[in-house]
Amino acid sequence: MLIQIVDRLYRHDATAGILLMLATVAALAIYNSPLASGYDAELSSVLAITLDGDGLEKPLILWINDGLMAIFFFLIGLELKREMIEGKLRNPRDVMLPGIAALGGVAVPALIYTALNLGGPGLDGWAIPAATDIAFALGVLALLGKRAPAALKMFLLTLAILDDIAAILIIALFYTAELKVNYLVYGLVPLALLIALNLRGAHRVAPSILLGTILWVLVLKSGVHATLAGVVLALTIPLRDARGGSPVHKLEYALTPYVLYLIMPLFAFANAGLSLDGLGLDELLNPVTLGIALGLFAGKQIGVFGFTWGLVRSGLASLPDGVGWRHIYGVSCLAGIGFTMSLFIGGLSFADPDLRDAVRLGVLAGSILSGVLGFAVLFGAGRPAGTEAARPEPDEAVSAAERKEPVVPPA
């Protein structure tokens, strides 16, 4: 019986989002208890990997954010490659509507945040409310069951994939520390070998993973954020090898459960610690907090819904089958659940502990409001007349297992 219950939880779309929620609640509970000092001490403890005095020496929180999140981005890169070659991103016509929606969902929240922080110390965080947490958003959508049309999930999933592409580009272009070009030049060697393995259609992935690890270290040393090495590595993994197999599919299928049920909850637990002691109106009205919360809650709604409405009204695109405007508005709200990626970009934006606390508060406030409103709107929307609602689908990782191909939810 217990095995059956665990299996059903594993198969459900909402499980990953629920685990993220529980990890967040656990972090908040510990940080507002006598255990707070131990929480900080553990995350600040230094872990070193050195050889003859040279190597990497970082606190645990950075091993999580730079190391484990590189695996997260590696998985995103694998999905992007598969989707661009044989999936939802292959046909430009299928990408246009969610693509324009994603553009609005990135631009408008960033503009709202910038307007509230112009000239202030928080301006560097302009990209924080531009991100969408797909695990949370799909989890909320899954709770709606038959009230959510099948095409609505595909619209949200495609929007989130394109949102991930935008986040990757933003991190690469705007969140690079002091650049050390010599390490980037050294990185060309493993990159060239990875490309050669890809062109050969190499069957074994172990050499690619080893070269990717070397690339990750060199990129980390260069000042460019190391998670981008995960994306680069993923793009060099062959979709089809010389024997007809698919290394991309195999790696996606193997890594998906670890990312969904271990890495993302661990990241949430390590980054969501926030003291609620003395929390008042001043903290809520902090320009960073307000910019993030309004960017996620109002900016995503305006950007995603507004750009979608404009494109459809222009006659250049039409709504997906079975999807009405109330569904689009509900998804626009769900896109405001920024959690994982917003916290990640917030960590890149600020070193000041007070600003990081403001980031956490803004992300939590904006994401909770967006999730609750999105659920309420979609629950009330039902299904358009004359269409069939979607059957509850299993978790992406499990439906992948049944199809013998993996699917990973983006952040």
C-alpha positions as CSV (number, residue, x, y, z in Angstrom):
1,M,0.0,0.0,0.0
2,L,2.8,2.4,0.9
3,I,4.6,1.7,-2.3
4,Q,1.4,2.4,-4.3
5,I,0.9,5.7,-2.5
6,V,4.5,6.8,-3.2
7,D,4.2,5.7,-6.8
8,R,1.0,7.8,-7.2
9,L,2.7,10.8,-5.7
10,Y,5.7,10.4,-8.0
11,R,3.3,10.3,-11.0
12,H,1.4,13.4,-10.1
13,D,2.1,16.8,-11.7
14,A,1.6,18.6,-8.5
15,T,4.2,16.7,-6.4
16,A,7.3,18.7,-7.4
17,G,5.5,22.0,-6.6
18,I,4.3,20.6,-3.3
19,L,7.8,19.6,-2.4
20,L,9.1,23.1,-3.2
21,M,6.3,24.5,-1.0
22,L,7.2,22.2,1.9
23,A,10.9,23.0,1.6
24,T,10.1,26.7,1.7
25,V,7.8,26.4,4.7
26,A,10.6,24.3,6.5
27,A,13.2,27.0,5.8
28,L,10.9,29.8,7.1
29,A,10.0,27.7,10.2
30,I,13.6,27.0,11.0
31,Y,14.7,30.6,10.3
32,N,12.1,31.8,12.8
33,S,13.0,29.4,15.5
34,P,16.0,28.9,17.9
35,L,17.6,26.8,15.1
36,A,18.2,29.8,12.9
37,S,21.8,30.2,13.9
38,G,22.5,26.6,13.1
39,Y,20.8,27.0,9.7
40,D,23.1,30.0,8.9
41,A,26.2,28.2,10.2
42,E,25.6,25.1,8.1
43,L,25.1,27.1,4.9
44,S,28.1,29.2,5.6
45,S,30.4,26.2,6.4
46,V,33.3,26.0,3.8
47,L,33.8,23.0,1.6
48,A,37.1,22.9,-0.2
49,I,38.3,20.7,-3.1
50,T,42.0,21.5,-3.7
51,L,45.1,20.0,-5.2
52,D,48.4,21.2,-3.9
53,G,46.7,24.3,-2.5
54,D,44.9,25.2,-5.7
55,G,41.2,24.5,-6.4
56,L,37.8,25.5,-5.2
57,E,36.9,26.7,-1.7
58,K,33.3,27.9,-1.2
59,P,30.6,28.0,1.4
60,L,27.9,25.3,1.2
61,I,25.3,27.7,-0.1
62,L,27.5,28.5,-3.1
63,W,28.1,24.8,-3.8
64,I,24.3,24.4,-3.9
65,N,23.7,27.5,-6.0
66,D,26.7,27.2,-8.4
67,G,27.1,23.4,-8.4
68,L,23.8,21.7,-8.0
69,M,22.0,24.4,-10.0
70,A,24.4,23.7,-12.8
71,I,22.8,20.2,-13.0
72,F,19.4,22.0,-13.1
73,F,20.5,24.1,-16.0
74,F,22.1,21.1,-17.7
75,L,18.6,19.5,-17.6
76,I,17.0,22.6,-19.0
77,G,19.6,22.6,-21.8
78,L,18.8,19.0,-22.7
79,E,15.2,19.8,-22.9
80,L,15.8,22.9,-25.0
81,K,17.9,20.9,-27.5
82,R,15.2,18.1,-27.8
83,E,12.4,20.6,-28.1
84,M,14.2,22.6,-30.8
85,I,15.0,19.6,-32.9
86,E,11.9,17.4,-32.5
87,G,9.5,19.0,-30.1
88,K,7.3,22.1,-29.5
89,L,10.0,24.6,-30.5
90,R,10.6,23.0,-33.9
91,N,7.6,24.7,-35.7
92,P,7.8,28.5,-35.6
93,R,4.0,28.8,-36.0
94,D,3.5,26.8,-32.7
95,V,6.0,29.0,-30.9
96,M,4.8,32.4,-32.0
97,L,1.9,32.9,-29.5
98,P,3.5,31.6,-26.3
99,G,6.8,33.3,-27.5
100,I,5.2,36.7,-27.7
101,A,3.5,36.0,-24.3
102,A,6.9,35.1,-22.8
103,L,8.4,38.3,-24.2
104,G,5.7,40.3,-22.5
105,G,6.1,38.3,-19.3
106,V,9.8,39.2,-19.2
107,A,9.7,42.8,-20.3
108,V,6.8,44.3,-18.3
109,P,7.8,42.9,-14.8
110,A,11.4,44.2,-15.5
111,L,10.0,47.6,-16.4
112,I,7.8,47.8,-13.3
113,Y,10.8,46.8,-11.1
114,T,13.1,49.3,-12.8
115,A,10.6,52.1,-12.4
116,L,10.3,51.5,-8.6
117,N,14.1,51.2,-8.1
118,L,15.5,53.7,-10.5
119,G,18.4,55.5,-8.9
120,G,18.4,53.2,-5.9
121,P,20.7,50.4,-4.6
122,G,18.3,47.7,-5.8
123,L,18.4,48.5,-9.6
124,D,20.7,45.5,-10.3
125,G,17.8,43.2,-9.5
126,W,15.6,44.2,-12.5
127,A,15.5,40.7,-13.9
128,I,14.3,39.0,-10.6
129,P,10.5,39.3,-11.4
130,A,11.0,38.3,-15.1
131,A,11.2,34.5,-14.3
132,T,8.6,31.8,-14.0
133,D,8.8,28.7,-11.8
134,I,7.3,26.0,-14.0
135,A,7.3,23.3,-11.3
136,F,5.1,25.5,-9.1
137,A,2.9,26.8,-12.0
138,L,2.3,23.3,-13.5
139,G,1.7,22.0,-10.0
140,V,-1.1,24.5,-9.5
141,L,-2.5,23.8,-13.0
142,A,-2.5,20.0,-12.2
143,L,-4.6,20.6,-9.1
144,L,-7.4,21.9,-11.4
145,G,-7.7,18.4,-13.1
146,K,-10.4,18.4,-15.8
147,R,-11.0,22.1,-15.5
148,A,-7.8,22.8,-17.4
149,P,-7.9,22.2,-21.2
150,A,-5.1,20.1,-22.5
151,A,-3.9,22.9,-24.8
152,L,-3.6,25.2,-21.8
153,K,-0.9,23.1,-20.3
154,M,1.1,23.0,-23.5
155,F,0.7,26.8,-23.8
156,L,2.1,27.3,-20.3
157,L,4.9,24.7,-20.8
158,T,6.1,26.3,-24.1
159,L,5.9,29.8,-22.5
160,A,8.0,28.6,-19.6
161,I,10.6,27.0,-21.9
162,L,11.0,30.2,-23.7
163,D,11.1,32.1,-20.4
164,D,14.0,29.8,-19.5
165,I,15.9,30.8,-22.7
166,A,15.4,34.4,-21.8
167,A,16.7,33.8,-18.2
168,I,19.8,32.0,-19.5
169,L,20.6,34.9,-21.8
170,I,20.0,37.4,-19.1
171,I,22.4,35.6,-16.7
172,A,25.0,35.3,-19.4
173,L,24.9,38.9,-20.5
174,F,24.2,40.8,-17.3
175,Y,25.3,38.7,-14.3
176,T,28.9,38.1,-15.1
177,A,31.5,39.0,-12.4
178,E,35.0,40.3,-13.2
179,L,35.9,38.5,-16.4
180,K,39.1,36.5,-16.5
181,V,39.6,35.8,-20.2
182,N,42.5,33.3,-19.7
183,Y,40.1,30.8,-18.1
184,L,37.6,31.2,-20.9
185,V,40.4,30.5,-23.4
186,Y,41.3,27.4,-21.5
187,G,37.7,26.4,-21.6
188,L,37.8,26.3,-25.4
189,V,39.8,23.0,-25.2
190,P,37.1,20.9,-23.4
191,L,34.4,22.7,-25.5
192,A,36.2,21.7,-28.7
193,L,36.4,18.1,-27.5
194,L,32.7,18.1,-26.6
195,I,31.8,19.4,-30.1
196,A,33.9,16.7,-31.6
197,L,32.2,14.0,-29.6
198,N,28.8,15.4,-30.6
199,L,29.8,15.4,-34.3
200,R,30.9,11.7,-34.0
201,G,27.6,10.8,-32.4
202,A,29.4,9.4,-29.4
203,H,27.5,6.6,-27.6
204,R,29.1,6.9,-24.2
205,V,28.2,10.0,-22.2
206,A,30.9,9.6,-19.4
207,P,33.6,11.4,-21.5
208,S,31.2,14.3,-22.1
209,I,30.3,14.6,-18.4
210,L,34.0,14.6,-17.5
211,L,34.8,17.3,-20.0
212,G,31.7,19.2,-18.9
213,T,32.9,19.1,-15.3
214,I,36.3,20.6,-16.4
215,L,34.4,23.2,-18.4
216,W,32.3,24.1,-15.4
217,V,35.4,24.7,-13.2
218,L,37.0,26.9,-15.9
219,V,33.8,28.9,-16.4
220,L,33.5,29.3,-12.6
221,K,37.0,30.6,-12.4
222,S,36.5,32.9,-15.4
223,G,33.8,35.0,-13.6
224,V,31.0,33.9,-15.9
225,H,28.3,32.2,-13.9
226,A,29.1,28.5,-13.8
227,T,25.5,27.3,-14.4
228,L,25.9,28.4,-18.0
229,A,28.4,25.6,-18.4
230,G,25.6,23.2,-17.8
231,V,23.6,24.6,-20.7
232,V,26.6,24.5,-23.0
233,L,27.4,20.9,-22.1
234,A,23.7,19.9,-22.7
235,L,23.8,21.4,-26.2
236,T,26.8,19.3,-27.1
237,I,25.2,16.0,-26.1
238,P,24.1,14.1,-29.2
239,L,20.3,13.8,-29.7
240,R,21.0,10.6,-31.7
241,D,24.2,8.6,-31.4
242,A,26.0,6.4,-34.0
243,R,24.0,3.4,-32.7
244,G,20.6,5.0,-33.1
245,G,20.1,5.6,-29.4
246,S,19.4,9.0,-27.8
247,P,21.9,10.2,-25.1
248,V,19.8,13.3,-24.6
249,H,16.6,11.3,-23.8
250,K,18.5,8.9,-21.6
251,L,20.1,11.7,-19.6
252,E,16.8,13.6,-19.2
253,Y,15.1,10.5,-18.0
254,A,17.9,9.7,-15.5
255,L,18.3,13.2,-14.1
256,T,14.7,14.4,-13.9
257,P,13.7,12.7,-10.6
258,Y,16.9,14.0,-8.9
259,V,16.3,17.5,-10.1
260,L,12.6,17.6,-9.3
261,Y,12.7,15.8,-5.9
262,L,16.2,16.7,-4.5
263,I,18.0,19.6,-6.2
264,M,15.1,22.0,-6.5
265,P,13.7,21.4,-2.9
266,L,17.3,21.7,-1.5
267,F,17.8,24.9,-3.4
268,A,14.5,26.2,-2.0
269,F,15.4,25.2,1.5
270,A,18.8,26.8,1.3
271,N,17.6,30.1,-0.1
272,A,14.1,30.8,1.4
273,G,15.2,31.4,5.0
274,L,13.7,34.8,6.0
275,S,13.2,36.2,9.4
276,L,9.6,37.4,9.9
277,D,10.4,39.0,13.3
278,G,9.3,42.6,13.3
279,L,8.0,42.4,9.7
280,G,6.0,45.6,9.0
281,L,4.8,48.0,6.4
282,D,8.2,49.5,5.9
283,E,9.7,46.2,4.9
284,L,6.8,45.5,2.5
285,L,7.1,48.9,0.9
286,N,10.9,48.5,0.4
287,P,11.4,49.4,-3.3
288,V,13.1,46.0,-3.9
289,T,10.4,44.0,-2.2
290,L,7.6,46.0,-3.8
291,G,9.2,45.9,-7.3
292,I,9.5,42.1,-7.2
293,A,6.1,41.5,-5.8
294,L,4.3,43.9,-8.2
295,G,6.5,42.7,-11.1
296,L,5.5,39.1,-10.5
297,F,1.8,39.7,-9.6
298,A,0.9,42.6,-11.8
299,G,3.7,42.6,-14.4
300,K,3.2,39.0,-15.5
301,Q,-0.5,39.5,-15.8
302,I,-0.1,42.6,-17.9
303,G,2.8,41.3,-20.0
304,V,1.5,37.7,-20.7
305,F,-2.2,38.5,-21.1
306,G,-1.6,41.9,-22.8
307,F,0.8,40.6,-25.4
308,T,-1.3,37.5,-26.1
309,W,-4.4,39.6,-26.5
310,G,-2.6,42.0,-28.9
311,L,-1.3,39.2,-31.1
312,V,-4.6,37.5,-31.4
313,R,-6.5,40.7,-32.0
314,S,-4.1,41.5,-34.8
315,G,-5.1,38.3,-36.6
316,L,-1.5,36.9,-36.6
317,A,-2.4,34.1,-34.2
318,S,-5.4,32.4,-32.6
319,L,-6.0,30.9,-29.2
320,P,-5.3,27.2,-28.8
321,D,-8.2,24.8,-29.1
322,G,-10.5,24.7,-26.1
323,V,-8.8,27.7,-24.5
324,G,-10.7,30.9,-23.7
325,W,-9.6,34.3,-22.5
326,R,-10.3,33.5,-18.8
327,H,-7.9,30.5,-19.2
328,I,-5.2,32.8,-20.7
329,Y,-5.7,35.3,-17.8
330,G,-5.4,32.5,-15.3
331,V,-2.2,31.3,-16.9
332,S,-0.9,34.9,-16.9
333,C,-1.4,34.9,-13.1
334,L,0.4,31.5,-12.7
335,A,3.3,32.9,-14.7
336,G,3.8,35.2,-11.8
337,I,5.0,32.3,-9.6
338,G,8.7,33.2,-9.9
339,F,10.1,31.3,-6.9
340,T,13.1,29.1,-7.9
341,M,14.6,31.2,-10.8
342,S,13.7,34.5,-9.1
343,L,15.5,33.5,-6.0
344,F,18.4,32.3,-8.1
345,I,18.7,35.6,-10.0
346,G,18.2,37.5,-6.7
347,G,21.3,35.7,-5.3
348,L,23.3,36.8,-8.3
349,S,22.1,40.4,-8.0
350,F,22.9,41.2,-4.4
351,A,25.5,40.4,-1.8
352,D,23.9,42.7,0.9
353,P,22.0,40.5,3.4
354,D,19.3,43.2,3.8
355,L,18.7,43.3,0.0
356,R,18.6,39.5,-0.2
357,D,15.9,39.5,2.6
358,A,13.9,42.0,0.5
359,V,14.3,39.7,-2.5
360,R,13.0,36.7,-0.5
361,L,10.0,38.6,0.8
362,G,9.1,40.0,-2.6
363,V,9.4,36.6,-4.3
364,L,7.3,34.9,-1.6
365,A,4.6,37.6,-1.6
366,G,4.4,37.9,-5.4
367,S,4.4,34.1,-6.0
368,I,1.8,33.3,-3.4
369,L,-0.6,36.0,-4.6
370,S,-0.1,34.9,-8.2
371,G,-0.7,31.3,-7.4
372,V,-3.8,31.9,-5.4
373,L,-5.4,34.2,-7.9
374,G,-4.4,32.0,-10.9
375,F,-6.0,29.0,-9.2
376,A,-9.2,30.9,-8.4
377,V,-9.5,32.3,-11.9
378,L,-9.0,28.9,-13.6
379,F,-11.2,27.1,-11.2
380,G,-14.0,29.5,-12.0
381,A,-13.3,29.5,-15.7
382,G,-14.3,25.8,-16.2
383,R,-14.1,24.7,-19.8
384,P,-15.3,26.5,-23.0
385,A,-18.6,25.2,-24.3
386,G,-18.3,22.5,-26.9
387,T,-14.8,21.4,-25.8
388,E,-13.5,18.6,-23.7
389,A,-11.4,19.3,-20.7
390,A,-8.0,17.7,-20.3
391,R,-7.8,14.5,-18.3
392,P,-5.5,14.8,-15.4
393,E,-2.1,13.9,-16.7
394,P,0.7,12.2,-14.8
395,D,3.8,13.9,-13.8
396,E,6.0,14.9,-16.7
397,A,8.8,12.6,-15.6
398,V,6.4,9.6,-15.4
399,S,4.6,10.2,-18.6
400,A,8.1,10.4,-20.1
401,A,8.9,7.0,-18.6
402,E,5.8,5.5,-20.1
403,R,6.8,6.9,-23.5
404,K,10.4,5.9,-23.0
405,E,11.5,9.5,-23.4
406,P,12.1,12.2,-20.7
407,V,10.4,15.5,-20.2
408,V,11.8,18.0,-17.6
409,P,9.8,20.9,-16.3
410,P,11.7,24.2,-16.7
411,A,12.0,26.6,-13.9
